Amino acid sequence: MTKYLTEYRKYILSCLENENCDFKQLLDYHTEKIRFFQHERLIHLIVTVLFALCTVGVLTAVAITQTLVLIPLGVLLLVLLIPYIKHYYFLENTVQLLYKDYDKIYKKVYGFSQEA
């Protein structure tokens, strides 16, 4: 998803530089893609939060019961949580950049937008 989203953003930026682009069609296309990416972002948020809750639950169980068998599971969950957070951070920030790109496309189509 990281590569796909990065390449899509490059495509949008190249379209914004091309004055021969059909910006109305690009606006419709971009709107649909933003919906897909928002859905992806929501799913990753849910997975990340659930993973974090499991991690906290296991680490709490280790602290309360002092069961050494759970320590490797807690460490594994903690180590895996870091890439989940990193990926969600990327999704969140890139989708916000897509919103700004949307404003630029909208301005080219309709002549005004919130974007300065």
C-alpha positions in Angstrom: 0.0 0.0 0.0 2.9 2.4 0.8 4.3 2.1 -2.8 0.8 2.3 -4.4 -0.1 5.4 -2.4 3.3 7.1 -3.1 3.0 6.4 -6.9 -0.6 7.6 -6.9 0.4 10.9 -5.3 3.2 11.3 -7.9 0.7 10.7 -10.6 -1.7 13.4 -9.2 1.2 15.9 -8.9 2.2 15.3 -12.5 -1.4 15.8 -13.6 -1.6 19.1 -11.7 1.5 20.3 -13.7 -0.1 19.3 -17.0 -2.4 22.1 -18.2 -3.8 19.8 -20.9 -5.3 17.5 -18.2 -9.1 17.1 -18.0 -9.3 18.4 -14.4 -13.0 17.7 -14.0 -12.4 14.0 -14.8 -9.3 14.0 -12.6 -11.4 15.5 -9.7 -14.0 12.7 -10.0 -11.2 10.1 -10.1 -9.3 11.6 -7.2 -12.5 11.8 -5.1 -13.1 8.1 -5.6 -9.5 7.2 -4.8 -9.6 9.3 -1.6 -12.6 7.2 -0.5 -10.6 4.0 -1.0 -7.7 5.4 0.9 -9.9 6.6 3.7 -11.4 3.1 4.0 -7.9 1.7 4.1 -6.9 4.2 6.7 -9.9 3.2 8.9 -9.1 -0.5 8.6 -5.5 0.1 9.6 -6.6 2.3 12.5 -8.8 -0.5 13.8 -6.1 -3.1 13.4 -3.5 -0.9 15.1 -5.7 0.0 18.0 -6.7 -3.7 18.6 -3.0 -4.7 18.3 -2.1 -2.0 20.8 -4.8 -3.1 23.2 -3.6 -6.7 23.0 0.0 -5.6 23.6 -1.1 -3.5 26.7 -3.2 -6.4 27.9 -0.4 -8.9 27.7 2.1 -6.6 29.3 -0.4 -5.8 32.1 -1.0 -9.5 32.6 2.8 -10.0 32.9 3.0 -7.2 35.4 0.1 -8.4 37.5 0.6 -12.2 37.4 4.4 -12.2 36.9 4.0 -15.1 34.5 7.3 -15.3 32.7 5.8 -17.3 29.9 4.0 -14.3 28.6 7.1 -12.1 28.4 8.1 -13.3 24.9 4.6 -12.7 23.6 4.6 -9.2 25.1 7.9 -8.4 23.5 6.8 -9.8 20.2 3.6 -7.8 20.2 5.5 -4.7 21.1 8.1 -5.2 18.4 5.3 -5.7 15.8 3.3 -2.8 17.0 6.0 -0.3 15.9 5.6 -1.1 12.1 1.8 -0.9 12.5 2.1 2.5 14.0 4.6 3.6 11.4 2.4 2.4 8.5 -0.7 4.1 10.0 1.3 7.3 10.4 2.2 7.2 6.7 -1.4 6.5 5.7 -2.7 9.4 7.8 -0.3 12.0 6.6 -0.4 11.0 2.9 -4.2 11.0 2.9 -4.1 14.5 4.3 -1.8 15.5 1.5 -4.3 14.1 -0.9 -6.9 16.4 0.6 -4.6 19.4 -0.3 -4.2 18.0 -3.8 -8.0 17.7 -4.0 -8.3 21.4 -3.2 -5.8 22.3 -6.0 -7.7 20.2 -8.5 -11.0 21.7 -7.4 -9.5 25.2 -7.8 -8.4 24.4 -11.4 -12.0 23.1 -12.2 -14.1 25.7 -10.5 -11.7 28.6 -10.0 -11.9 28.7 -6.2 -11.2 26.6 -3.1 -10.0 26.8 0.4 -6.5 26.1 -0.8 -4.5 29.4 -1.0 
